[in-house]
């Protein structure tokens, strides 16, 4: 009789454990749905903003770079001890490797990702709306005496033909690091989606 009671008690415990697990799974799924909804809203906002481009009277930094004589691509030296932060898609595809260097950022693209500099929204959003805007704001701060001239944000896109290999961004203010990283991730995800659609 006692053995039967023990079995019943054990079944009750297992059933309770199963109910707790099901409840936890439901909570996690609900949280995941919220995060996906939030991500969709953010993407939608960024897409809308990327198409509201102000008129640029002078050539954009990307166009000036393209008009310059092409230089042969030489990889920037990467110290073996450095550990980068990978930018990945939701499915785990590595889009780029980020290396923090003092007040700069070194973005290296994988050999199997042929990101064309002309693929939207790289120039229209990441270059013109993020980096170029920060550069212009720094120049305004220099004029106003709020920033040293040698602290202005600058960037260099290294490429082979139209294929981007690396981006070097210097003089990043600490308050801008998160924005640059998240903007880079979003831009590369959209470029990668376009690349897969074109295959």
N, C-alpha and C positions, 0 to 999 in steps of 0.2 A: 504493500500500500504506500509506504514512504517513498519507494522508488517512483511510483506513478506520480506522486505529488511533486517530487523533484523534477520529473520530466515536464510536468505542467508549468512549474515555475520557470524552468529554462525556456520553454516555448514562449511564455509571456515576455521574458526579457528580450528574446530574439525578435519577437513581434514589435516590441517597443523600440528596439534599436533600429529596426527596418523603417518604422514610422518616422523616427527622428531623421534618418538618412534621407527619406523621401521629402520631408519638410525642408531640409537643408538644400537639397537639389533644386526644389521649387524656388527657394529664396535666391540661390545663385543664378538660376535662369532668369528670374525677374530682374536682378541687378544687371545681368548681361544684356538683356533687352533694353534697359534704360541707357546703358553705356552706348549701345549701337544707335539708339535714337538720337542721343546727344551728339555722337560722331557724325551722323547724317545731317543734323542741323548745322554743325560747324562747317562741314564740307559745302553745304548749300550756301551759307553766308560767304565763305571764301570764294566760291565760284562767282557769285553775284558781284563781289567787290573786284575780282580780277578783270571783269569786263567793263567796269566803270573807270576806264583809264582817262586820266587828264591829258590834255593836249601837251605834247612835249615839243617845244620850239627848236631845241637843239638835239642833235643825234643822241640816242640813248647810249649808255656805256657799252651795251652788247653790240650795237651797230658800229660804234667807234672801234671796238675790238676787232670786228669782222673786216672793217675797212683797212685796218693796219696790215702790213705785210705778214703773211703767215710764218710763224716760227716753228721749227721742228720740235716735236714734243719730247721733253726730257723729264722723266719721273723725278719728283722731289725726293731727296733722301729720307727714308723712313727708318728711324732707329729701331732695331729689333726689340729693345726692351719696352718700347711704347705699346700700350694696349688701347685700341680704339673702341669706340662704341658703335655697334652695328645699327644701321637704320633698316628695319625689316617691315615687310608687308604683314597683314593679318595672317597670311598663310605661311609666313616664315621665310619668304624670299629676301635675301640681303640686297638692298638697293645701294648702299654706300657704307663706308666706314668713316667715322668721325674721330679726329684726333685733336684734343685741346692743347694749345701751345701758348702758354702765358695768357695774353689777351687776344689770341687769335684762334682760328679754327682751320684745320686742314681736312678737307673732304676728299676721299679717294673712292673712285667708282670701281666695282668689280670688273674683271676682264670679260665676263660673260654678259655684261649689261652695256649695250651700245646706246647710250643716251645721246640723242641728237640735240644739239643746242637750239635747233629751230622747232623742236617739238613743244607745243603749248602744254602747260602754262609757264615754262621756264623763264623766257625773256619777259613776257607781259606781266607775270606775277612776281616771281622770285627776284629777278634782276631789277626791274623797273619799280615795282611797288614796295619791295622790301629793302634790298641793298642800296639801290640808287637813292631812295627816299632818306635812308639813314645817312648816306654820304652827304646829301644836300643839307640835312639838318645839322650835321657836324660843321659844315662850312658856314652856316648861319651862326652857329655858336662861336666859331672862331672870330667872325666879324663883330659879334657882340662881346668878345673878350671872355667868354665862358669856357673856352677850350683851347688848348695849345695846338698850334698847327700840325705838329708831328703826331697828334692823337686822332686825326681824322680817319674814319673808317675807309679802308680800301680793299679791293678784291681783284683777284687774278684768276681767270678761267683758262686752264691749260687743256688743249684739245689736239686731236689728230684729225685733220679735216674738220668735219662738223661734229665728230664724236668727242664728248667730254671725258676727260681722264681724271682731272683733279680741279678743285677750287680752293684757293688760298684766300682766307679773309683775315685781315689784320685790324688791330685797334677796335675790337668789339667791346663795348661797354658791358659791364656785368648784367645790367638790366635788360640787355638785348639778346643774351645768349639763348634763353628759352624760346624767344620768338623766332630767331634765325633757325634753330634746330627744328621746331615744329613746322615752320614754313617750308624748310627743305624737305622734310619727310612727306608733307602733303603734296608738294610739287612733284617729287619723284614717283609717288604712288600714282598720280594722275598721268604722268608721262609713261609709266610702265603699263598702265591699263591701255593707253592708246597703242603702245608698241605691240601688245598682245592681240589687240583687235585687228591690227594691220597684217598680222601673220596669216 
